[in-house]
Amino acid sequence: QEHLVESGGGLVQPGGSLRLSCAASGFTFSRYAMSWYRQAPGKERELVARITNNGDSTNYADSVKGRFTISRDDARNTVYLQIHNLNSEDTAVYFCNAHWGWSSYWGQGTQVTVSS
């Protein structure tokens, strides 16, 4: 059974930082490109960062470039999202996605709330 479990979300003040983690199980993690998406209230889910299966390439939404860093640790079957300089527009549920060919798996999400 494939599982993705996100963690690391929470309430943070503007300008703060967080590191989100997504632990994978039940599939061959190293084959999969990994992505982070987010969905704010009343908005569609959007891609914020993606990393290739071998980690040699990353891409980011324009709104997060320079503040978000995606990385992966295949030994731990985990993908990370380091977030700096948070602002209110980053408030959302953040989801992890694994994608390879026709296969795509989603986690349940972790809430990030930016508020003073």
C-alpha positions as CSV (number, residue, x, y, z in Angstrom):
1,Q,0.0,0.0,0.0
2,E,1.4,3.3,-1.1
3,H,1.6,6.0,1.5
4,L,2.8,9.6,1.7
5,V,2.7,11.3,5.1
6,E,3.4,15.0,5.4
7,S,4.6,16.7,8.6
8,G,6.2,19.9,9.8
9,G,3.3,22.3,9.2
10,G,2.0,24.7,11.9
11,L,1.4,28.3,12.9
12,V,4.3,30.6,12.1
13,Q,4.8,34.4,12.2
14,P,5.4,36.4,9.0
15,G,9.0,36.2,8.1
16,G,9.5,32.9,9.8
17,S,10.7,29.5,8.4
18,L,9.5,26.0,8.3
19,R,10.7,22.7,7.0
20,L,8.0,20.3,5.7
21,S,8.7,16.6,5.4
22,C,7.0,13.9,3.3
23,A,7.8,10.3,4.2
24,A,7.0,7.7,1.5
25,S,6.4,4.0,1.8
26,G,5.0,1.2,-0.3
27,F,6.7,2.0,-3.6
28,T,10.1,2.5,-5.1
29,F,10.7,6.1,-4.0
30,S,13.8,6.6,-6.1
31,R,11.9,6.1,-9.4
32,Y,9.5,8.9,-8.6
33,A,9.6,12.6,-9.3
34,M,8.4,14.3,-6.1
35,S,6.5,17.5,-5.8
36,W,4.9,19.8,-3.3
37,Y,1.6,21.5,-4.0
38,R,-0.5,23.8,-1.9
39,Q,-4.1,24.7,-1.7
40,A,-5.3,27.9,0.0
41,P,-8.9,28.4,1.1
42,G,-11.1,29.0,-1.9
43,K,-8.3,28.5,-4.4
44,E,-7.2,25.7,-6.7
45,R,-4.3,23.4,-5.8
46,E,-1.1,24.8,-7.2
47,L,2.3,23.3,-7.8
48,V,5.0,25.0,-5.8
49,A,8.1,22.8,-6.3
50,R,9.2,19.7,-8.0
51,I,12.4,17.6,-8.0
52,T,13.3,14.9,-10.5
53,N,13.7,11.2,-9.5
54,N,17.5,11.5,-9.3
55,G,17.5,14.9,-7.8
56,D,19.4,16.6,-10.6
57,S,16.7,19.1,-11.4
58,T,14.3,21.3,-9.5
59,N,11.7,23.8,-10.5
60,Y,9.6,26.3,-8.6
61,A,6.5,28.4,-8.9
62,D,7.5,32.1,-9.5
63,S,5.8,33.1,-6.3
64,V,8.1,31.0,-4.2
65,K,11.5,31.2,-6.0
66,G,14.3,32.2,-3.7
67,R,12.3,31.3,-0.6
68,F,11.4,27.6,-1.1
69,T,13.9,24.8,-1.5
70,I,12.9,21.2,-2.3
71,S,15.2,18.3,-1.6
72,R,15.1,14.6,-1.3
73,D,16.8,11.9,0.7
74,D,16.4,8.5,-1.0
75,A,18.0,6.7,1.9
76,R,15.1,7.9,4.1
77,N,12.4,7.8,1.3
78,T,11.7,11.4,2.3
79,V,11.3,14.7,0.4
80,Y,11.6,18.0,2.1
81,L,10.4,21.6,1.5
82,Q,12.4,24.3,3.3
83,I,10.5,27.5,3.4
84,H,11.9,30.9,4.4
85,N,10.5,34.4,4.8
86,L,6.9,33.2,5.0
87,N,4.0,35.6,4.3
88,S,0.3,35.4,4.6
89,E,-0.1,34.3,1.0
90,D,1.8,31.1,1.9
91,T,-1.1,30.0,4.2
92,A,-2.4,26.8,2.7
93,V,-2.5,23.1,3.1
94,Y,0.7,21.7,1.6
95,F,0.5,18.3,-0.2
96,C,3.2,15.9,-1.3
97,N,2.9,14.1,-4.6
98,A,4.9,11.2,-6.1
99,H,4.7,10.8,-9.9
100,W,6.1,8.2,-12.3
101,G,4.6,7.3,-15.6
102,W,0.9,6.6,-14.9
103,S,1.4,6.4,-11.2
104,S,0.6,9.3,-8.9
105,Y,0.2,9.3,-5.2
106,W,-0.9,12.0,-2.8
107,G,-0.5,12.6,0.9
108,Q,-3.2,14.0,3.2
109,G,-1.5,17.4,3.6
110,T,-0.1,19.5,6.3
111,Q,-1.5,22.9,7.3
112,V,0.7,25.9,7.2
113,T,-0.7,29.1,8.7
114,V,1.2,32.4,8.6
115,S,-0.2,34.9,11.1
116,S,1.0,37.3,13.8
